[in-house]
Amino acid sequence: MKNIIAIVIFLFTLSAGAQGHQAYDDGEWFRFRIHYGMFNASFATLKVEETNLNNQPVFHVVGKGRSTGLLHLFFKVDDNYETYIHKTTGSPLRFIRKIDEGGYTKDIQIDFDHSTNTAVVFNKERNEKKVFTVQDNVHDMLSSFYFLRNNLDVENLEKGEMMSLNMFFDNENHEFKLKFLGREVVKTKLGNIAALKFKPYVLAGRVFKEKESLTMWVSDDKNRMPLKIKADLAVGALEADIDAFKGLKHPLNIIMK
């Protein structure tokens, strides 16, 4: 069950140049309930706060995941992901990954320099720093979703359309791809909500059955609020649903409670 919460945070933080529409703001907060098979495995949260980093105004986004119930007894999970996003460009300035998943730990800080297309990766457990070359308009796993929320051209989306962006994660450059599947109404704890349906492309192997194992839904409104994901894993299946929220920048259109 390792990486379950990390997968959820990553997917809910995926749905170039100056930003367009502003989908989120200071004070936004989401909580998701994660199910693994028959078990309520954990909760994950995402929070946005305004602050400054190196004298630059930023949005500080924090994603946290904690195991609960039986999973916590047998496999403790305590994950923390953070990104500092420049308020004007939407580019990440710093990314933090501090996790403990059943004894598997990582404590990493990545500082991006977009003027030189480099990333300084500081492994705090080893007290080791390395410099990597990154792609233009690169994002981390959290900033990518908030960037797409602001820049997704919802009005002109066509079924089957593919989107991609450059991502740096685990010391490597990746091309993240996302396919638009259409529009649906999703039943949630909050009520029925009109949604945009996407399929992120992932690497098949140890975690996922195949590259098209994931499906995710975000609200079809100005918030582009993450609502739900389904994932077929190499072992079992995972579902995550919006459980609570506050601080939305725009009104949420609930069709029926």
C-alpha positions as CSV (number, residue, x, y, z in Angstrom):
1,M,0.0,0.0,0.0
2,K,3.0,2.2,-0.1
3,N,2.6,5.5,-2.1
4,I,-1.2,5.4,-1.9
5,I,-1.5,8.9,-0.3
6,A,1.3,10.2,-2.5
7,I,-0.6,9.1,-5.6
8,V,-3.8,10.8,-4.4
9,I,-2.0,14.1,-3.7
10,F,-0.2,13.9,-7.0
11,L,-3.4,13.3,-9.0
12,F,-5.4,15.9,-7.2
13,T,-2.6,18.3,-7.9
14,L,-2.6,17.7,-11.7
15,S,-6.4,18.8,-13.0
16,A,2.8,28.1,-20.1
17,G,3.9,31.7,-19.3
18,A,1.8,34.3,-17.5
19,Q,-1.3,33.1,-15.7
20,G,-4.7,33.6,-17.2
21,H,-7.9,32.8,-15.1
22,Q,-7.4,32.8,-11.4
23,A,-9.1,29.6,-10.1
24,Y,-7.9,29.7,-6.5
25,D,-6.8,32.1,-3.8
26,D,-5.5,32.5,-0.3
27,G,-7.4,30.3,2.2
28,E,-8.6,27.6,-0.2
29,W,-8.7,24.2,1.6
30,F,-9.8,20.7,0.5
31,R,-10.1,17.4,2.3
32,F,-10.3,14.0,0.5
33,R,-11.4,10.6,1.8
34,I,-9.3,7.8,0.4
35,H,-10.6,4.2,0.0
36,Y,-8.4,1.2,-0.7
37,G,-10.6,-1.8,-1.5
38,M,-13.0,-2.2,1.4
39,F,-11.0,0.0,3.7
40,N,-11.2,3.7,4.5
41,A,-7.4,4.1,4.3
42,S,-6.8,7.7,5.0
43,F,-7.5,11.4,4.5
44,A,-5.5,13.9,2.4
45,T,-5.7,17.7,2.5
46,L,-4.6,20.6,0.2
47,K,-4.2,24.1,1.6
48,V,-3.3,27.4,-0.1
49,E,-1.8,30.4,1.8
50,E,-0.2,33.7,0.7
51,T,3.3,34.4,1.8
52,N,6.8,35.6,0.6
53,L,9.8,33.5,-0.4
54,N,13.1,35.3,-1.0
55,N,11.2,38.6,-1.1
56,Q,8.9,37.3,-3.8
57,P,5.1,37.0,-3.3
58,V,4.0,33.4,-3.6
59,F,1.2,31.0,-2.9
60,H,2.3,28.3,-0.5
61,V,0.5,25.1,-1.2
62,V,0.6,22.3,1.4
63,G,-0.6,18.7,0.7
64,K,-0.7,16.3,3.7
65,G,-1.7,12.7,3.9
66,R,-2.2,10.6,7.0
67,S,-3.2,6.9,7.4
68,T,-6.2,6.1,9.5
69,G,-7.9,3.0,11.0
70,L,-6.6,-0.4,10.3
71,L,-4.1,0.9,7.7
72,H,-2.5,3.1,10.4
73,L,-2.1,0.1,12.7
74,F,-0.3,-2.0,10.2
75,F,1.2,0.5,7.8
76,K,1.7,4.1,9.1
77,V,1.7,6.8,6.5
78,D,2.7,10.4,7.2
79,D,3.3,12.4,4.0
80,N,3.9,16.1,3.5
81,Y,4.3,17.9,0.1
82,E,4.7,21.6,-0.3
83,T,5.2,24.0,-3.2
84,Y,5.9,27.8,-3.4
85,I,4.3,29.2,-6.5
86,H,5.1,32.6,-7.9
87,K,1.9,34.7,-7.8
88,T,2.5,36.3,-11.2
89,T,4.0,33.6,-13.4
90,G,2.6,30.4,-11.7
91,S,6.1,28.9,-11.7
92,P,7.3,26.9,-8.7
93,L,10.2,28.3,-6.7
94,R,10.6,25.6,-4.1
95,F,9.2,22.1,-3.6
96,I,9.4,20.0,-0.4
97,R,8.7,16.3,0.0
98,K,8.9,14.9,3.5
99,I,7.4,11.4,3.8
100,D,7.3,8.4,6.1
101,E,5.5,5.4,4.5
102,G,5.9,2.3,6.6
103,G,9.4,3.2,7.5
104,Y,10.4,4.4,4.0
105,T,11.4,8.0,4.4
106,K,12.4,10.9,2.2
107,D,13.2,14.5,3.1
108,I,13.9,16.5,-0.1
109,Q,13.9,20.2,-0.9
110,I,14.1,21.4,-4.5
111,D,14.8,25.1,-5.4
112,F,14.1,26.1,-9.0
113,D,16.0,28.7,-10.9
114,H,14.0,29.4,-14.1
115,S,16.5,31.9,-15.5
116,T,19.1,29.1,-15.8
117,N,16.8,26.1,-16.1
118,T,18.3,24.4,-13.1
119,A,17.0,22.8,-9.9
120,V,19.1,22.4,-6.8
121,V,18.0,19.2,-5.0
122,F,18.8,19.1,-1.3
123,N,18.6,15.6,0.3
124,K,18.3,16.5,4.0
125,E,18.7,12.9,5.2
126,R,22.1,12.7,3.5
127,N,23.0,16.4,3.8
128,E,23.7,16.2,0.0
129,K,23.0,18.8,-2.7
130,K,22.9,18.2,-6.5
131,V,22.2,20.5,-9.4
132,F,20.0,19.2,-12.3
133,T,19.1,20.8,-15.7
134,V,15.3,21.1,-16.1
135,Q,13.1,21.9,-19.1
136,D,11.5,25.3,-19.9
137,N,8.4,26.2,-17.9
138,V,9.0,23.2,-15.6
139,H,6.7,22.3,-12.7
140,D,6.7,20.1,-9.7
141,M,3.9,17.7,-8.8
142,L,1.9,20.2,-6.9
143,S,2.4,23.4,-8.9
144,S,1.4,21.6,-12.1
145,F,-2.2,21.2,-11.0
146,Y,-2.6,24.8,-9.8
147,F,-1.0,26.0,-13.1
148,L,-3.5,23.9,-15.1
149,R,-6.4,25.1,-13.0
150,N,-5.5,28.7,-14.0
151,N,-4.6,28.1,-17.6
152,L,-7.0,25.3,-18.8
153,D,-9.1,26.6,-21.7
154,V,-12.4,25.1,-20.5
155,E,-14.6,26.7,-23.1
156,N,-12.8,25.2,-26.0
157,L,-12.0,21.8,-24.6
158,E,-12.8,19.0,-27.1
159,K,-13.3,15.3,-26.2
160,G,-10.0,13.4,-26.8
161,E,-7.8,16.5,-26.6
162,M,-4.4,15.9,-25.1
163,M,-2.5,18.3,-22.8
164,S,1.1,18.1,-21.6
165,L,3.6,20.0,-19.4
166,N,7.1,19.6,-18.2
167,M,7.6,18.2,-14.7
168,F,10.6,17.6,-12.5
169,F,10.2,14.9,-9.9
170,D,12.6,12.4,-8.1
171,N,15.6,14.0,-9.8
172,E,14.2,13.4,-13.3
173,N,12.5,15.4,-16.0
174,H,9.1,14.0,-17.1
175,E,6.5,14.9,-19.7
176,F,3.1,14.8,-18.0
177,K,0.2,14.0,-20.3
178,L,-3.5,14.4,-19.7
179,K,-6.4,13.4,-21.9
180,F,-9.9,15.1,-21.8
181,L,-12.6,12.5,-21.8
182,G,-15.7,14.7,-21.7
183,R,-18.2,16.1,-19.2
184,E,-20.3,14.3,-16.6
185,V,-22.3,14.9,-13.5
186,V,-20.5,13.5,-10.4
187,K,-22.3,12.4,-7.2
188,T,-20.3,13.6,-4.2
189,K,-20.9,14.0,-0.5
190,L,-21.6,17.6,-1.2
191,G,-24.2,16.9,-3.9
192,N,-24.2,16.4,-7.6
193,I,-21.6,18.5,-9.4
194,A,-21.0,19.1,-13.1
195,A,-17.5,17.9,-13.9
196,L,-14.7,17.6,-16.4
197,K,-13.3,14.1,-16.8
198,F,-9.6,13.5,-17.5
199,K,-7.3,10.5,-17.9
200,P,-3.7,11.2,-16.7
201,Y,-1.1,8.9,-18.4
202,V,1.2,7.1,-16.0
203,L,4.0,4.5,-16.2
204,A,2.7,1.0,-15.9
205,G,4.6,-1.3,-13.6
206,R,5.0,-1.7,-9.9
207,V,2.2,0.7,-8.9
208,F,-0.3,0.9,-11.8
209,K,-1.7,-1.9,-13.9
210,E,-1.3,0.0,-17.2
211,K,-0.6,3.6,-18.4
212,E,-4.4,4.3,-18.6
213,S,-5.2,3.1,-15.1
214,L,-6.3,6.5,-13.8
215,T,-9.4,8.6,-14.1
216,M,-10.0,12.0,-12.4
217,W,-12.8,14.6,-12.2
218,V,-12.7,18.3,-11.5
219,S,-15.6,20.7,-11.3
220,D,-16.8,22.3,-14.6
221,D,-16.7,25.8,-13.3
222,K,-14.3,28.6,-12.5
223,N,-12.8,26.7,-9.5
224,R,-11.8,23.6,-11.3
225,M,-12.1,22.0,-7.9
226,P,-10.8,18.4,-7.7
227,L,-13.7,16.0,-7.0
228,K,-12.8,12.4,-7.5
229,I,-10.2,9.9,-8.7
230,K,-10.3,6.2,-9.5
231,A,-7.1,4.1,-9.9
232,D,-6.5,0.5,-10.9
233,L,-3.3,-0.4,-9.0
234,A,-1.0,-3.3,-9.6
235,V,-2.6,-4.7,-6.3
236,G,-6.2,-3.7,-5.7
237,A,-8.0,-0.5,-6.6
238,L,-8.2,3.0,-5.1
239,E,-10.8,5.7,-4.9
240,A,-10.7,9.2,-3.4
241,D,-13.5,11.6,-3.1
242,I,-13.9,15.2,-2.0
243,D,-15.0,15.2,1.7
244,A,-14.9,18.9,2.7
245,F,-13.8,22.3,1.5
246,K,-13.6,26.0,2.3
247,G,-12.3,29.2,0.9
248,L,-13.3,28.7,-2.8
249,K,-12.6,31.8,-4.9
250,H,-15.8,31.3,-6.9
251,P,-19.2,29.9,-6.1
252,L,-19.6,26.2,-6.4
253,N,-22.6,25.1,-8.5
254,I,-24.2,22.1,-6.8
255,I,-26.9,20.7,-9.0
256,M,-28.7,18.7,-6.4
257,K,-28.0,17.6,-2.8
